[in-house]
Amino acid sequence: MDKSTAFFDLVKLTESQDSQLRKRATELLAAAFAYPEDKQAAWNELVRLASVEDREVRKGAVLALSSGYKEIPDKEKGWKDLFRLSNHTDSFVQRKATRALGPAFFHVPDKTQAWRDLQALTDNPYVYVRRYAFRSLGRASLWRALKAENEATYIFGLKEAVNYFKRASEAPIGFHIPEFYHPFYQALLFILFSDRPGIAKLESERYLSKMTDEVMELGENQKLLEIFEQFAGLLRRAGNLSPGDLPGQKRLLQTSILAFDTFLNLLEGKEEEVIFAQKTMKKEKNVEKEYSNLGKALLKKVEKKKSSLIKDLKMKKF
């Protein structure tokens, strides 16, 4: 099989009459995006597929877009595409595109406009877009910290990131979604700029305990716990840095960002599981309510008919 054409072959299969074949083809798009020589043409196909009628195809397309951004040559257009998709009519496409803007910020040329775009999304009517816009601003602030030329600017960027992650976690969704970013970066900030002896060990243990509680109710959470152990190890490493060691602080921050990127799909997948479960539960409640209302209406109709029959019988007897 010619891998260079595999991606476009899969694109053709997304138009198959067989729904299962379409679904399987779209699931492979993200992995196949690595192979085409013309990445821009491949990207443009994904943008098109993100708005087709089949929801599974849209889902697979936006998943591939979120992981493929850094590989395309025209990153300005790519950013605009993701920004536009953050206002899509499909809620999954909205969420995934808005999340993708955070990692994309590291690669977009015009960061001033990109920052403005993210700020604009924090006023979006859709609460998930607001939540993930704040998270993406947090990611963008981490980039600012990485580029800092002095410790004061580094601290400002890290504090700004922690604040945006906090605002993301406080978005009024109506139910609890596990928060992965704020607890870690808050602990990292505290460790780096605290002079208390043993603070790294204490904060890493506190972080691990908090994250264990965060995912306790999620199924198959062993992999998550292993990831949190790795993140806790990064927090302990922060305690070994000397005060004022800006290069060391930046290297640790870069390692932390890469660690989150490594497990990005798993972490976001867990978020989507919670969101999907809540939406399903809400639909079921609405159906139950509709049936309940229908039952009440039928009962009322029967009672009215019964009352009318009794009245007729009494009139006949009279």
C-alpha positions as a Markdown table, in Angstrom:
| # | Residue | x | y | z |
|---|---|---|---|---|
| 1 | Met | 0.0 | 0.0 | 0.0 |
| 2 | Asp | 1.3 | 3.5 | -0.9 |
| 3 | Lys | 1.3 | 5.4 | 2.3 |
| 4 | Ser | 1.5 | 8.7 | 0.5 |
| 5 | Thr | -2.0 | 8.2 | -0.9 |
| 6 | Ala | -3.5 | 6.4 | 2.1 |
| 7 | Phe | -4.9 | 9.6 | 3.6 |
| 8 | Phe | -6.8 | 10.6 | 0.4 |
| 9 | Asp | -8.0 | 7.0 | -0.1 |
| 10 | Leu | -9.5 | 7.3 | 3.4 |
| 11 | Val | -11.1 | 10.6 | 2.5 |
| 12 | Lys | -12.8 | 8.8 | -0.5 |
| 13 | Leu | -14.1 | 6.1 | 1.9 |
| 14 | Thr | -15.7 | 8.7 | 4.1 |
| 15 | Glu | -18.2 | 9.1 | 1.2 |
| 16 | Ser | -19.1 | 5.4 | 1.1 |
| 17 | Gln | -22.7 | 4.3 | 1.4 |
| 18 | Asp | -21.7 | 1.9 | 4.2 |
| 19 | Ser | -21.9 | 3.8 | 7.5 |
| 20 | Gln | -19.6 | 1.4 | 9.3 |
| 21 | Leu | -17.0 | 1.9 | 6.6 |
| 22 | Arg | -17.3 | 5.6 | 6.8 |
| 23 | Lys | -16.8 | 5.5 | 10.6 |
| 24 | Arg | -13.8 | 3.3 | 10.3 |
| 25 | Ala | -12.2 | 5.5 | 7.6 |
| 26 | Thr | -12.6 | 8.6 | 9.7 |
| 27 | Glu | -11.1 | 7.0 | 12.8 |
| 28 | Leu | -7.9 | 6.5 | 10.8 |
| 29 | Leu | -7.6 | 10.0 | 9.4 |
| 30 | Ala | -5.6 | 11.4 | 12.3 |
| 31 | Ala | -2.9 | 8.7 | 12.0 |
| 32 | Ala | -2.9 | 8.8 | 8.2 |
| 33 | Phe | -2.3 | 12.6 | 8.2 |
| 34 | Ala | 1.4 | 12.0 | 8.7 |
| 35 | Tyr | 1.8 | 10.5 | 5.2 |
| 36 | Pro | 0.6 | 12.8 | 2.5 |
| 37 | Glu | 3.3 | 15.1 | 1.0 |
| 38 | Asp | 0.8 | 17.9 | 0.4 |
| 39 | Lys | -0.2 | 18.6 | 4.0 |
| 40 | Gln | -2.1 | 21.7 | 3.1 |
| 41 | Ala | -4.4 | 19.8 | 0.6 |
| 42 | Ala | -4.9 | 17.1 | 3.3 |
| 43 | Trp | -5.8 | 19.8 | 5.8 |
| 44 | Asn | -8.3 | 21.4 | 3.5 |
| 45 | Glu | -10.0 | 18.0 | 3.0 |
| 46 | Leu | -10.3 | 17.7 | 6.8 |
| 47 | Val | -11.8 | 21.2 | 7.1 |
| 48 | Arg | -14.4 | 20.2 | 4.4 |
| 49 | Leu | -15.2 | 16.9 | 6.2 |
| 50 | Ala | -15.7 | 18.7 | 9.5 |
| 51 | Ser | -18.9 | 20.1 | 8.0 |
| 52 | Val | -20.4 | 17.1 | 6.2 |
| 53 | Glu | -23.8 | 15.6 | 7.2 |
| 54 | Asp | -22.4 | 12.5 | 8.9 |
| 55 | Arg | -21.6 | 13.3 | 12.5 |
| 56 | Glu | -19.1 | 10.5 | 12.8 |
| 57 | Val | -17.2 | 11.9 | 9.8 |
| 58 | Arg | -17.2 | 15.4 | 11.3 |
| 59 | Lys | -15.9 | 14.0 | 14.6 |
| 60 | Gly | -13.0 | 12.1 | 12.9 |
| 61 | Ala | -12.1 | 15.1 | 10.8 |
| 62 | Val | -11.9 | 17.6 | 13.7 |
| 63 | Leu | -9.8 | 15.1 | 15.7 |
| 64 | Ala | -7.4 | 14.9 | 12.9 |
| 65 | Leu | -7.3 | 18.7 | 12.5 |
| 66 | Ser | -6.5 | 19.1 | 16.2 |
| 67 | Ser | -3.4 | 16.9 | 16.0 |
| 68 | Gly | -2.3 | 17.9 | 12.5 |
| 69 | Tyr | -2.1 | 21.7 | 12.8 |
| 70 | Lys | 1.7 | 21.9 | 13.5 |
| 71 | Glu | 2.5 | 20.0 | 10.3 |
| 72 | Ile | 0.7 | 22.3 | 7.8 |
| 73 | Pro | 2.6 | 25.1 | 5.9 |
| 74 | Asp | -0.1 | 27.8 | 6.1 |
| 75 | Lys | -0.6 | 28.1 | 9.8 |
| 76 | Glu | -2.4 | 31.4 | 9.6 |
| 77 | Lys | -5.1 | 29.8 | 7.5 |
| 78 | Gly | -5.1 | 26.8 | 9.8 |
| 79 | Trp | -5.7 | 29.0 | 12.8 |
| 80 | Lys | -8.5 | 30.7 | 11.1 |
| 81 | Asp | -10.1 | 27.4 | 10.2 |
| 82 | Leu | -9.9 | 26.2 | 13.8 |
| 83 | Phe | -11.3 | 29.5 | 15.1 |
| 84 | Arg | -14.2 | 29.3 | 12.6 |
| 85 | Leu | -14.9 | 25.7 | 13.7 |
| 86 | Ser | -15.1 | 26.8 | 17.3 |
| 87 | Asn | -18.4 | 28.4 | 16.2 |
| 88 | His | -19.6 | 25.3 | 14.4 |
| 89 | Thr | -23.2 | 24.0 | 14.8 |
| 90 | Asp | -21.9 | 20.6 | 16.0 |
| 91 | Ser | -21.0 | 20.9 | 19.7 |
| 92 | Phe | -18.3 | 18.3 | 19.6 |
| 93 | Val | -16.6 | 20.1 | 16.7 |
| 94 | Gln | -16.9 | 23.3 | 18.7 |
| 95 | Arg | -15.2 | 21.8 | 21.8 |
| 96 | Lys | -12.4 | 20.0 | 20.0 |
| 97 | Ala | -11.6 | 23.0 | 17.8 |
| 98 | Thr | -11.5 | 25.4 | 20.8 |
| 99 | Arg | -9.3 | 23.0 | 22.7 |
| 100 | Ala | -6.9 | 22.7 | 19.7 |
| 101 | Leu | -6.3 | 26.4 | 19.7 |
| 102 | Gly | -4.2 | 26.2 | 22.8 |
| 103 | Pro | -1.5 | 23.9 | 21.4 |
| 104 | Ala | -1.8 | 25.7 | 18.0 |
| 105 | Phe | -0.9 | 29.0 | 19.7 |
| 106 | Phe | 2.7 | 27.8 | 20.0 |
| 107 | His | 3.0 | 27.6 | 16.2 |
| 108 | Val | 0.8 | 30.4 | 14.9 |
| 109 | Pro | 2.8 | 33.3 | 13.4 |
| 110 | Asp | 0.5 | 36.2 | 14.4 |
| 111 | Lys | 0.3 | 35.6 | 18.1 |
| 112 | Thr | -1.2 | 39.1 | 18.8 |
| 113 | Gln | -4.3 | 38.3 | 16.6 |
| 114 | Ala | -4.4 | 34.8 | 18.0 |
| 115 | Trp | -4.6 | 36.1 | 21.5 |
| 116 | Arg | -7.4 | 38.5 | 20.5 |
| 117 | Asp | -9.3 | 35.6 | 19.0 |
| 118 | Leu | -9.0 | 33.6 | 22.2 |
| 119 | Gln | -10.2 | 36.5 | 24.2 |
| 120 | Ala | -13.2 | 36.9 | 21.9 |
| 121 | Leu | -14.2 | 33.2 | 22.5 |
| 122 | Thr | -14.4 | 33.8 | 26.2 |
| 123 | Asp | -17.7 | 35.7 | 25.5 |
| 124 | Asn | -19.1 | 32.9 | 23.3 |
| 125 | Pro | -22.7 | 31.9 | 24.3 |
| 126 | Tyr | -21.7 | 28.2 | 24.4 |
| 127 | Val | -20.3 | 27.4 | 27.9 |
| 128 | Tyr | -17.9 | 24.8 | 26.6 |
| 129 | Val | -16.4 | 27.2 | 24.2 |
| 130 | Arg | -15.8 | 29.7 | 27.0 |
| 131 | Arg | -14.3 | 26.9 | 29.2 |
| 132 | Tyr | -11.9 | 25.8 | 26.6 |
| 133 | Ala | -11.1 | 29.3 | 25.4 |
| 134 | Phe | -9.9 | 30.1 | 28.9 |
| 135 | Arg | -7.9 | 26.9 | 28.9 |
| 136 | Ser | -6.3 | 27.8 | 25.5 |
| 137 | Leu | -5.4 | 31.2 | 27.0 |
| 138 | Gly | -3.7 | 29.4 | 29.8 |
| 139 | Arg | -1.7 | 27.4 | 27.3 |
| 140 | Ala | -0.9 | 30.6 | 25.4 |
| 141 | Ser | 0.3 | 32.1 | 28.7 |
| 142 | Leu | 2.6 | 29.2 | 29.2 |
| 143 | Trp | 4.2 | 30.0 | 25.9 |
| 144 | Arg | 4.7 | 33.6 | 27.1 |
| 145 | Ala | 6.5 | 32.2 | 30.2 |
| 146 | Leu | 8.7 | 30.0 | 28.1 |
| 147 | Lys | 9.8 | 33.1 | 26.1 |
| 148 | Ala | 10.5 | 35.2 | 29.2 |
| 149 | Glu | 14.0 | 36.8 | 29.4 |
| 150 | Asn | 13.8 | 37.4 | 33.1 |
| 151 | Glu | 12.3 | 35.8 | 36.1 |
| 152 | Ala | 9.7 | 38.5 | 36.7 |
| 153 | Thr | 8.2 | 38.0 | 33.2 |
| 154 | Tyr | 8.4 | 34.2 | 33.7 |
| 155 | Ile | 6.5 | 34.4 | 37.0 |
| 156 | Phe | 3.9 | 36.7 | 35.4 |
| 157 | Gly | 3.3 | 34.3 | 32.5 |
| 158 | Leu | 3.0 | 31.3 | 34.9 |
| 159 | Lys | 0.6 | 33.2 | 37.2 |
| 160 | Glu | -1.4 | 34.3 | 34.2 |
| 161 | Ala | -1.7 | 30.7 | 33.0 |
| 162 | Val | -2.8 | 29.5 | 36.4 |
| 163 | Asn | -5.5 | 32.2 | 36.5 |
| 164 | Tyr | -6.8 | 31.2 | 33.1 |
| 165 | Phe | -6.8 | 27.5 | 34.0 |
| 166 | Lys | -8.8 | 28.4 | 37.2 |
| 167 | Arg | -11.3 | 30.4 | 35.2 |
| 168 | Ala | -11.7 | 27.5 | 32.8 |
| 169 | Ser | -12.4 | 25.1 | 35.7 |
| 170 | Glu | -15.1 | 27.5 | 37.1 |
| 171 | Ala | -17.2 | 27.7 | 33.9 |
| 172 | Pro | -20.8 | 27.1 | 35.0 |
| 173 | Ile | -21.5 | 23.8 | 33.2 |
| 174 | Gly | -23.9 | 22.4 | 35.8 |
| 175 | Phe | -21.9 | 19.2 | 36.6 |
| 176 | His | -18.4 | 18.2 | 37.4 |
| 177 | Ile | -15.8 | 17.6 | 34.7 |
| 178 | Pro | -12.3 | 16.5 | 35.9 |
| 179 | Glu | -9.9 | 19.4 | 35.8 |
| 180 | Phe | -6.4 | 18.4 | 34.8 |
| 181 | Tyr | -4.5 | 21.6 | 34.2 |
| 182 | His | -5.2 | 24.0 | 37.1 |
| 183 | Pro | -4.2 | 21.7 | 40.0 |
| 184 | Phe | -0.8 | 20.8 | 38.4 |
| 185 | Tyr | 0.2 | 24.3 | 37.3 |
| 186 | Gln | -1.0 | 25.9 | 40.6 |
| 187 | Ala | 1.2 | 23.4 | 42.5 |
| 188 | Leu | 4.1 | 24.0 | 40.2 |
| 189 | Leu | 3.9 | 27.8 | 40.7 |
| 190 | Phe | 3.7 | 27.4 | 44.5 |
| 191 | Ile | 6.7 | 25.0 | 44.6 |
| 192 | Leu | 8.9 | 27.2 | 42.3 |
| 193 | Phe | 8.5 | 30.3 | 44.4 |
| 194 | Ser | 8.2 | 29.0 | 47.9 |
| 195 | Asp | 11.1 | 28.9 | 50.3 |
| 196 | Arg | 9.5 | 26.3 | 52.7 |
| 197 | Pro | 11.7 | 23.2 | 53.2 |
| 198 | Gly | 10.1 | 20.0 | 51.7 |
| 199 | Ile | 7.4 | 22.0 | 49.9 |
| 200 | Ala | 7.8 | 20.0 | 46.7 |
| 201 | Lys | 7.2 | 16.6 | 48.4 |
| 202 | Leu | 4.2 | 18.0 | 50.3 |
| 203 | Glu | 2.6 | 19.6 | 47.2 |
| 204 | Ser | 3.2 | 16.6 | 45.0 |
| 205 | Glu | 1.5 | 14.4 | 47.5 |
| 206 | Arg | -1.4 | 16.9 | 47.8 |
| 207 | Tyr | -1.6 | 17.1 | 44.0 |
| 208 | Leu | -1.7 | 13.3 | 43.7 |
| 209 | Ser | -4.4 | 13.0 | 46.3 |
| 210 | Lys | -6.5 | 15.6 | 44.7 |
| 211 | Met | -6.3 | 14.1 | 41.2 |
| 212 | Thr | -7.1 | 10.6 | 42.6 |
| 213 | Asp | -10.3 | 12.1 | 44.0 |
| 214 | Glu | -11.0 | 13.9 | 40.7 |
| 215 | Val | -11.1 | 10.7 | 38.7 |
| 216 | Met | -12.3 | 8.2 | 41.3 |
| 217 | Glu | -15.7 | 7.9 | 39.7 |
| 218 | Leu | -14.4 | 7.5 | 36.2 |
| 219 | Gly | -14.2 | 4.0 | 34.7 |
| 220 | Glu | -10.8 | 2.4 | 33.9 |
| 221 | Asn | -8.9 | 5.2 | 35.7 |
| 222 | Gln | -5.7 | 3.2 | 36.3 |
| 223 | Lys | -4.0 | 4.8 | 33.3 |
| 224 | Leu | -4.9 | 8.2 | 34.5 |
| 225 | Leu | -3.4 | 7.5 | 38.0 |
| 226 | Glu | -0.2 | 6.4 | 36.3 |
| 227 | Ile | -0.1 | 9.7 | 34.4 |
| 228 | Phe | -0.7 | 11.7 | 37.6 |
| 229 | Glu | 2.3 | 9.9 | 39.2 |
| 230 | Gln | 4.4 | 11.1 | 36.3 |
| 231 | Phe | 3.1 | 14.7 | 36.8 |
| 232 | Ala | 3.8 | 14.4 | 40.5 |
| 233 | Gly | 7.4 | 13.5 | 39.7 |
| 234 | Leu | 7.7 | 16.7 | 37.7 |
| 235 | Leu | 6.5 | 18.6 | 40.8 |
| 236 | Arg | 9.2 | 16.9 | 42.9 |
| 237 | Arg | 11.8 | 17.9 | 40.3 |
| 238 | Ala | 10.7 | 21.5 | 40.7 |
| 239 | Gly | 11.8 | 21.3 | 44.3 |
| 240 | Asn | 15.4 | 20.6 | 43.3 |
| 241 | Leu | 15.8 | 23.8 | 41.3 |
| 242 | Ser | 17.9 | 26.5 | 42.7 |
| 243 | Pro | 16.3 | 29.9 | 43.4 |
| 244 | Gly | 16.7 | 32.2 | 40.4 |
| 245 | Asp | 17.5 | 29.3 | 38.0 |
| 246 | Leu | 15.5 | 30.7 | 35.1 |
| 247 | Pro | 16.9 | 28.3 | 32.4 |
| 248 | Gly | 16.1 | 25.3 | 34.7 |
| 249 | Gln | 12.6 | 26.6 | 35.4 |
| 250 | Lys | 11.9 | 27.0 | 31.7 |
| 251 | Arg | 13.2 | 23.6 | 30.9 |
| 252 | Leu | 11.0 | 22.1 | 33.5 |
| 253 | Leu | 8.0 | 24.0 | 32.1 |
| 254 | Gln | 8.8 | 22.8 | 28.6 |
| 255 | Thr | 8.9 | 19.2 | 29.9 |
| 256 | Ser | 5.6 | 19.7 | 31.7 |
| 257 | Ile | 3.9 | 21.1 | 28.5 |
| 258 | Leu | 5.2 | 18.2 | 26.5 |
| 259 | Ala | 4.0 | 15.7 | 29.1 |
| 260 | Phe | 0.5 | 17.1 | 28.9 |
| 261 | Asp | 0.7 | 17.0 | 25.1 |
| 262 | Thr | 1.7 | 13.4 | 25.2 |
| 263 | Phe | -1.4 | 12.4 | 27.1 |
| 264 | Leu | -3.7 | 15.0 | 25.5 |
| 265 | Asn | -6.0 | 12.6 | 23.6 |
| 266 | Leu | -6.5 | 10.5 | 26.7 |
| 267 | Leu | -7.3 | 13.4 | 29.0 |
| 268 | Glu | -9.6 | 15.1 | 26.5 |
| 269 | Gly | -11.2 | 11.7 | 25.8 |
| 270 | Lys | -12.1 | 11.4 | 29.5 |
| 271 | Glu | -13.6 | 14.8 | 29.5 |
| 272 | Glu | -15.8 | 13.9 | 26.5 |
| 273 | Glu | -16.9 | 10.7 | 28.3 |
| 274 | Val | -18.2 | 12.7 | 31.2 |
| 275 | Ile | -19.9 | 15.3 | 28.9 |
| 276 | Phe | -21.5 | 12.5 | 26.8 |
| 277 | Ala | -22.8 | 10.7 | 29.9 |
| 278 | Gln | -24.4 | 13.9 | 31.2 |
| 279 | Lys | -26.0 | 14.7 | 27.8 |
| 280 | Thr | -27.3 | 11.1 | 27.6 |
| 281 | Met | -28.7 | 11.4 | 31.1 |
| 282 | Lys | -30.3 | 14.7 | 30.3 |
| 283 | Lys | -32.0 | 13.3 | 27.2 |
| 284 | Glu | -33.3 | 10.3 | 29.1 |
| 285 | Lys | -34.8 | 12.6 | 31.8 |
| 286 | Asn | -36.4 | 14.7 | 29.0 |
| 287 | Val | -37.9 | 11.5 | 27.5 |
| 288 | Glu | -39.2 | 10.4 | 30.9 |
| 289 | Lys | -40.7 | 13.8 | 31.5 |
| 290 | Glu | -42.4 | 13.7 | 28.1 |
| 291 | Tyr | -43.8 | 10.3 | 28.8 |
| 292 | Ser | -44.9 | 11.5 | 32.2 |
| 293 | Asn | -46.6 | 14.5 | 30.8 |
| 294 | Leu | -48.3 | 12.3 | 28.1 |
| 295 | Gly | -49.5 | 9.9 | 30.8 |
| 296 | Lys | -50.9 | 12.8 | 32.8 |
| 297 | Ala | -52.7 | 14.2 | 29.7 |
| 298 | Leu | -54.2 | 10.7 | 28.9 |
| 299 | Leu | -55.2 | 10.2 | 32.5 |
| 300 | Lys | -56.9 | 13.6 | 32.5 |
| 301 | Lys | -58.6 | 12.8 | 29.3 |
| 302 | Val | -59.9 | 9.4 | 30.7 |
| 303 | Glu | -61.1 | 11.1 | 33.9 |
| 304 | Lys | -62.9 | 13.7 | 31.8 |
| 305 | Lys | -64.5 | 11.0 | 29.6 |
| 306 | Lys | -65.4 | 9.0 | 32.8 |
| 307 | Ser | -67.0 | 12.1 | 34.3 |
| 308 | Ser | -69.0 | 12.7 | 31.2 |
| 309 | Leu | -70.3 | 9.1 | 31.0 |
| 310 | Ile | -71.3 | 9.2 | 34.7 |
| 311 | Lys | -73.1 | 12.5 | 34.0 |
| 312 | Asp | -74.9 | 11.0 | 31.0 |
| 313 | Leu | -76.0 | 7.9 | 33.0 |
| 314 | Lys | -77.4 | 10.1 | 35.8 |
| 315 | Met | -79.3 | 12.1 | 33.2 |
| 316 | Lys | -80.8 | 8.9 | 31.7 |
| 317 | Lys | -81.8 | 7.6 | 35.1 |
| 318 | Phe | -83.5 | 10.9 | 35.9 |
